[in-house]
Amino acid sequence: MMVAKFFDKRLVCGLALMMAASCWQAAFAGAPVSVAARKNMNFDAQGPLVEPMKEANAFIDNMGKEVDRLNDYSLLFETKTFKSGSSITEAGKLFFKKPKMMRIEETGEFNKGSVAVLQKDGKARARGGGISGLVVLTLKPDDKMLDAANGDKMEDSDLASLVKVLKERLKAGQIARVSEKPVTVAGVSEPAYILELFKAGDPKTCLKRVWVHPSTYLPLRWDDYDYKNPCLSTWKDVKGNVGLSDDLFKL
């Protein structure tokens, strides 16, 4: 009887974990998106988007310096991933605190209600939305269950990691250019610097395009044209150095 009871408890626990895992990365049917709609979003790898533009290595260094000034921050994000003629929209809140504590709360259609944290001890904790929220999983920070809809790792979704991507691409031989001054173009409602990454042999095809705030040097929008499933990400309501509590990054 004791063995049977123990087996039952393990079985129930296992089923609960499986349910939580399936809810965390549930299949999601994308909404149809036309070529015209993508053009209205100004989602087009053809470049340069504006002229004149100049070499952007120093500009990227400035982006890194400004991000380094932030000990903690919160923001709202939205990512549209384009796949097979449709789009998947992921939206939510992101919280960050040095050295590498993070919290993501999914508020959009993709994984709605799910919460994940990277704790001070380096472990990741996550729970799904709805009934699966009764089970909290302990995971490795790079676990695929924590991946965004576009495949990005949760641990690489902070602002410093984004700037790191740009610097790594430069080291790999790609070239960066930036508009000489902030401009207002379709896709972002306020003036911004336009930063583009491309290969030396193909300057008219952008790999990535970033709209950068003219005073904070933080990204407003980030287009990944070189992904298997291209995507468009935006950030807003960024609040920096607000004194976030460590307790926010526990689950």
N, C-alpha and C positions, 0 to 999 in steps of 0.2 A: 504493500500500500504506500509506504514512504517513497519507494522508487517511482511508482506510478504518479504520485502527486508531484514529485520533482520533475518528471518528464513532461507532465502537463504544463507546469509553469514555464519550462524552457520552450515548449512548443508555442504557448501563447505569446511569450516575449519575442520569439523569432518571427511570428506572424505579424506582430505589432511593428517590428523593425522593418519588415518587408513592405508593409503598408505605408509606413512613413517614407521609405525610400522611393516607392513608386509615386507617391503624391508630391515629393519634393521635385522630381524631374518628370512629371506627367507629360504625356504626349499633348502637344498643343497645335491645333489647326490654325495656320496663319490666315490672315485676312487678305483677300485679293488686292493686288496693287498693280496699276498699269504703268507703262512707260511714261505716259503723260504725267502721272502723279509723282513719279520719281523726278521728273524735270521740274515740277512745281516746288519740290523740296530742294532743288538745286543739287541733286545727288548725281553727279556726273564726273567721271574720272578725267575728262578732257581738261587740259590746262595749258597755260596758266589761266586761272579764273579772272584775275585782274592784272593790269600792268600800270606802271612798271613794278618789278620785283627785284630783290637783291639777295645775295648770299645770306643764309640764316643761322650759321653756326653760333655766332655770338648771341643772337636772339634766343636760341634754345638754351644757352647757358643762363641767360637772364630768367627764363621761365623756371629753371631749376632752382635758382637762388630765391625766387619769390615763394616757391613751394616749400623750401626749407625753412622759411620764416614761420610756417604754420605748425604749431605744436599739436593742435587738434582742429577739427572742423566738421561741419555737417553740410549736406547738400541734398538736392533732389536730382534724380537722374532719370533719363528715358533713353532706351535703345530700340531702334527699329532694325531688325535683321531681315534681309530680303532673300527669299529662298523659293525657287521654282514658281515664280510669278506671284508669290504672296509675301506677306510681311508678318513678322512676329514682334509684338511690342512688349517690352519689359520696362517697368517703371518702379521706382521706390525711393527710399531714403538711405543714404550712406553716412555713416559716422566713422571718424578716424581719430586715433590718438597715438602719438609716438610712444614707443618705437615702432610698433606694428600691430596695434589693436584696431579691429574693424568691426562694424556691425552693419548689416544690410537687412532692411525690412522691405519685402516685396509688396507693393500696393497695386500693381497693374494686373493684367489678365494672366500673365505668365507667373506661375507659382504664387498666386495671390495669397497673402496671409503668412507666407513662410518668413522665417527669421534665421539668420546665421551670424555667428560672431567668431572672430579670431581673438582668443583670450591672451592675457598677459603671459600665460605659461606656454604659449605657442600652439595650443590645441585649438581645434575648431569645434564648435557646437552648433547644432542646427535642429530646427523643428519645422514641420510642414504646416500648411494652413488647414483650417477645419479640424476634423476629428483626429487627423494625424498629428496635430499639434500636441497631443497628449504624450507623445514619445519624443524625447530629446536624444539626438544621436551625437556621439563623440567621433570626430573624423580627423584625418590628416588635412592640413591646410590646402593641399593640392588635390583633394579628392574630387572626382568628376561630378559627384552629386552637388557640389557647390558651384559648378560652372554656370556662367550666364547663358542666356538664350543664344548668344553669338559664339559661344565656346570659350570665352575669356575666363581665366581663373579668377576666383574671388580675391585671392591674395595679391593679384596683379592689377586690381581695379582702383587703387588709390592714386592720387594725383602724382606723387613722386614716381610711381611705377610707370605712369604714362610718359613722363618726361624721359625716364630711363629708356623706354622703347625708342624714342627719337634719337637719343645719343648712340644707342647700339646700332641703329640703322646707318648713322653717319660713319661709324667705325667699320661697318660692313661695305662701305663704298657708295652708298646712296647719297644723293645731293638734296639739300634743303634750300628753299627760297621763301622769302616773305615779302609781303607788300611794303612799300616804302612808308606808308602811313595807314592809319585805320580807315576802313571803307565800310559802307553799308551796301550789302548785296543780299539777294534773296537767300533765305535759309536761316538767317539770324537777324533779329529786328533792330539791333543796335550796332553802332560802328565797332569794327574789330579788325585786327591784323589778320591777314590770310597767309597761313603757313602751308607749304606743300612739300611733300617728299616725292622724289622720282629717281629713275635710273639715268645715268649719264647718257646712255645711248638712246633714250626715249623720253625727252623732256616734255613731250606733249601728253604723256599719260601719267597721271598722278597715282601714287600708291596709297598715299594718305593725304588728307587735307584737314587742317585744324583752324577754327576761328578762335582767336586769342584776344582776351579782354585787354584794352589799351593801357589800363592803369595797374591792374592786379597781375597781369601776365598769366592768368589762369585760363584754361580752355573753356570756351562756351559751347563749342560743338566739335566733334571729331568724326571724320568719315574714314572708314577702312574699305578701300576699293580692292585691296589685294587679298582679302579673305576669301575662302571658298564660298561662303555666304556673306556677301558685302553687307556692311551695317553702318548706321548713323547714330551717334550718341550725343546727347545734350546734357548740360549741367546748369542748374540755376539755384538761386537762393543760397549761395555759399556763405557760410558764417564761420569765420576763422578765429582761433584763439579765444574760445568762449569758456574754457575751463571744464570740459566734459569729465564726468566722474568715471573712475575705473569700473564701477558697478554696472555701467551701461554696456560693458563689453563682457558680461557674464550671462550665461543662459543655463 
